[in-house]
Amino acid sequence: MTPPRTPQIPVVVLAGFLGSGKTTLLNHLLRNRAGTRIGVIVNDFGAIEIDAMTVSGQVGSTVSLGNGCLCCAVDASELDTFLETLTRPSARLDVIVIEASGLAEPQELVRMLLASDNPHILYGGLVEVVDAAEFDRTRQRHPEIDRHLAVADLVVLNKTDRVGEAERERLRAAVAELSGPAAVISAVHGRIDPELLFDPALRPDHEEKVRQLTFEDLLREEAPDGHDDHLHASYESVDFTSDVPMDPRRFMEFLDSRPDGLYRIKGFADFGAGDRDNTYALHTVGRFLRFVPRPWARGEQRLTQLVMIGAGIDAAALSAGLAACRADGAARADEPGRADAADVERAMWGVLRYVQEQAPEPEVFDTHETADPREAAAEA
């Protein structure tokens, strides 16, 4: 399999009913991006605090923000066109966030992303923002929220400062029951750690030199009550490193049975004799899974290095589960003579099933047959 020539840009769908705080969360991401260049797709520019971010230019439906970010105002029929625009190398974006209001149902946006023939995008998750103080009333007015929660990859229970501790726990339990395996985190004023949704960008040294103070710096310095210093408190991160290759079958069994609350897994996996030429970049978000093979660099140490991110996860159990996936001697890359070639090839089938071709044909999903489009994409 040949991986895409250019890095794929994760596309995160941000959804939530009126008043849930998703716009506040979106503006928080723009203020606390730490050098990450974000492309934002909204239904209208009113959702973004453009004045505070300093507009450096506008062309048609695209606003260029002075901090390297871009914002597009589109309708659903224009989504593919603007995704193409935002993923051009000249845009130099690291992540794209779609604010779902007024565009389409969240599940339909997920389907559009998974069916897109744009080879430069990667599904980055469906994030549903819920107003803790208004949750019960929202369910009465909009019973479809149950359907939205059922397909979410991450649920942000926002405005938890407006309810008591007992009520907060009741709401967390109710949301968790509706959202199934999705991670559920609490937030105040939409403040979550951006690294929960996307990786920070690594810039060349010359781009990290001393620069003029920006509005983003000032806004971050003015964050009230010091809440932004504690963004990491609502989720957990678990690191795993192994210099022993992973057994493909055991590793896929681990991924197929990953526990509720585990939102993202990122990193690289070494499958030893399964593929001695490549390391496999791993990207999971919610129920979505993708492998991208990359040739080993000359002299590169052959390791499996993974980071697991979620809420309410058992770190010890996850580490033990991954340790149990390590291959025995027969499958190690340094003992090629002991591995049965046919069996090793069969073992890799489960991994290769989640490797995307460089130029995939668009897929059409039947909404009557497939409950979750991410599971349909995985079967393709």
N, C-alpha and C positions, 0 to 999 in steps of 0.2 A: 504494500500500500504506500502511495506517495502522499505525504501531508501537504496541506496548502502552502504555497510559496510565501505568503505573507501571514503574519499572525492574525488570528480571528478576534474580532471585537465582541465581548459579551454584551448582550442586549437584555436589560432588566425591565420588566413590566411592573409599574407601580400603580396599584389599584386601591379603591376604597370609596365609600359613599360620601356625599357632601358633608363636610364638617368633621371628617375622621382625622384630618391632620396630614393627609398625604402631601399637600402642597407645602406645608411647613417642613415636612421631612425632606422633600425635594430641594427646597432652598437651603436646608441644613447641609445636604450633601454638597451643594455648590459652594457653600461657605467653608467647608472643612475637607476639601478634596485633596489637600496636601500635595499639590503638583499634578494630580491626575487630571487629564483633559476629558471633560464629560460633554457628550452630545445629548441634548434634551429634545424630545419630541413631545409637543403639547398640542391641544386643540386650539388654544389661543394664548397670546403672550401674557395675558393677565395673570397666569399662574406663576410667573417667574418675577422675582424682584429685580427687574432689569436695571432700574435706575441705580440701585445699590451696587450692582455688579459692574457698572460702567460699560456702556455700549461703544464699541470701537468701529462698528460698521453694520449696515443692513443691506441685503440684496434680496429683493422679492420677499419670500416667506422665511428667510433665514436671518437671524440676528447673530452677529459675531460679538462675543463678550470679551472684554479686555484681558481676561485671565486665561485665554487659550481655549475656552469652552465655546460651543455653538448651541443655538436654540432654534428649532424649526417649529412653525405653527402649521399643522396639516390637518386634513381629514383622512378617513380610513382609506379612501381610494388613492391617496397620494403616498401612503406609508412606504411602499416598496421603493418609490422614486427617491424619497428623502433618505431612506436607509442606504441606498446606493450613493447618494451625495455624501453622507456622513462617513461612509467607510472608504472613501477615496484616500489614498496615501497622503494627498495634499492637506486633508483635514487634520491629520495627525491626532486623532482621538484615541482614547484608551478604553472607554466604556460609553454605552448609549443607554439612556433611561427614557422609557416611554411612559408618560403620565396618561393613564387610560381614560380619564374623564372626557366624555364627548366623542371619543374615537370609536370604540367598539366594546363589546362584552370582553372581560379579561380572558376568558377561555378562547374566544375567537382570535384575539391578538396573539395568544400562544400558538394557535394553529397556523396563523399567518407567518409567524417567525419560523416555525418548524418546517413549513411547506415552501419557504422562500428558496429561490435558486441563487441567492447571493452567497458566494463562497466565503465572504469575509466576515460573516456574523456568526455568533455562537449564542445559543439560548442561555441567558443569565439568571432566569428564575422569575416567578410570579410572586410579588410581595403584596399582600393585602393588609391595609392599614385599617384598624378598628378603633372606634371611639369608645373607651371603657365606660365613660359616664352615660353614654346614650345607646349602648349596645342593645338592650332589651327593646327600647322604643324603635331603634333602627330595624330590628327583626320584624316588628309589627308592621312598619311602613313598607319595608323592602324585604319580603321573605326570601327573595333571590340571593340574599347575602349568604344563606346556608350553602347554596351552590358555589358561590365564589370561594368560600372558605374551603370547600371540599377539594378544590383544584389548586389551592395556593401551595407554594413551596415554603414560604415564610410568612408568618402572621406577626404584625407589630401591634400589640395591644397598647394603644396610645392614650395619653391623658390619664394615666393611672394615679396621678397626684390628686385627682378629683374624686376618688373613691377610697373608702376605708380598706384596711388590710383584709378583713374577712370577705368583703365584696370583691376585692381584687382577686383573691384566690378562687372565689366562685366563678368569676368571669373567665379566668385562665382555664379552669376545668371545662367550662361550657365551650369555649373556643377550641380547646384541644380536642374535645369530643367531635366537634364538627369538622375540624381540619385534618383529622387522622394523623398521618406520619409527619406533617409539617412541623417545623420548629416554631415555637411561640415565645416571643420576647416582649418585655414590658418597656415602655418609653414614656418620657415626659417631654412635651413640646417637640415631638418627632426626632429627638436626639438619639441617634444610634451611631455606632462606630461604622464609618463607611467601609472599613475592611471586612465587615460582615457581608457586604454585597459584592465587593470587587477588590482586586489586589491593587495596592498602591503602585503607581508608575515609577519605573527606574529610568532616570534621565541620564544622558551622557554628562560627563563632568562639566563640560563647558556650559551646559544649561543650568547647572546648579550654583554658578558663581554668584557673587553678591549682586543683588538687583534692587531696583527702586521699590520702596514700600507700596503695596497694592491695597485696594479696598478690601480684598479678601483677608489680608493680614490684619487690617484694622477691625473688621467685623469679628474675626476670631478672637482678637484681644478683648473685645467688648462683650463677649459671651457672658450672660448674667449668671450669678450664683456659682460660677465655677463648675457647672454641670458637665461641660465638655471634657473635663478631666477624668470623668468616671464613665465614659461611654462603653468601656470594655466589661462593665460589671454584669451585664445582662446575658452574656453568652460565654461559652467555654471553647477553648481551642486545645487540641491534642496533637502533638507531633509524634511521628513514627519514622525511624530510620533503620534500615537493614542492609548489611553488606552481603547477605545471602539472598539469591534470587527468589522471587515469589513463584509459587506453583500456580499456573493459570487457572486450573479448576478450582482450587481452594479459594483463590482470590476472588473469582467471580461469584462463588457461593457466599463469600463475605459481603460483596457489594449487593447481591440480590437480597440479602437479609439484613441490610443495614437498619439500625433501630430508629424508632420515631424520635424526632427532635434533631436528627443529624442533617443539617442543612446543606453544607458544602464539604466536598473532599477535593483537594488539589495537590498537585505534585507530580512525581515521576515514578514509574514502576519498571523494575528490571525483571524480565521473565527468563533470564538465563538461556538454556538450550532452546527455549521456545522461539526466541529470535535474538541471536547473538549480535546482529548488526544494529539493532535499534533499542533505544529506551522509549517508554511510552508515557507521554504526558497524559494525565488523568484529570478530567473535569466532570464533577457531578454537582448538580444543584437540585435539591428535592429528589424527584424520581427520574430526572434526566441524567444520562450517562454518555460520555464520549471519551474515546482514546485517540490520541494523535501521535503516531510513531515519529521519532526523530533519530537520525544516525548518531551513534556514539562519537564524540569528538576524540581525536587522537590523544591518548594518555588520560582520558577522563576516568575518574573512579566510578566503578559500576555499583551504584547504590539504588535502593528504593527509598525515596523521601516523600512523605505524605503529611499533610496537615488536614485535620478534621475539625470542622466548626459547627457548633449547634447549641441548643439550649436544653438543659436537663439531661445531658448525656453522661454515660458512665465511662469515664476516661480509662479506668483500669480494664474494664471489659473490652473496650475498643482496642486497646493496645495488645491485650492477650489474644483477641480474635485475629489481629493482623499477624502477630508472631506465629500463630498456628498456620498461617498461610505460607510460611517459608518452605521452600522446596527441600526435599531430601537430596542426598548426594547424586542420585541418578539424573536429576534435572539441572544440575549446576553447570554453568557455562564452562568452568574449568575442568569438567570431567565429561567431555563429549562422547567418549566411547561407551559410556555406561547407559546412555539414554536411548530408548527405542524411538527411532525417528518417526515412525507412523503414529505412535501414541503421543509424542510431543506435539506433532502437527495437529492431531485431533484436540488436544488440550487447549491449543491456541484459538480454536474456532470460536469459543465463547468470547474471547477478547476481540477478535477481528470483526465480530458481528457489530461492534460499537465503534468501528473505525470508519469515518466518513470519506467517501471518494472525493478527489480534488474538485471535480465539477459535477455535483449531484444533480440529477433531474428533479424538478419540483414534484412533491408528493401531494396527492389529494386525499384528504381524510373524510370518511363517511361519519358524520356526527351521530348517526343512529346506531352505529356498530361499535364505536370506540368511545369509552367514557373519558379517558385521559389521553390527550394527543401526545404527551411525552412518551407514554408506553407504546403508542403506535409508531412513533419515530424510532424507538429503540428496536422494534421488530423489523424495521425496513432494512 
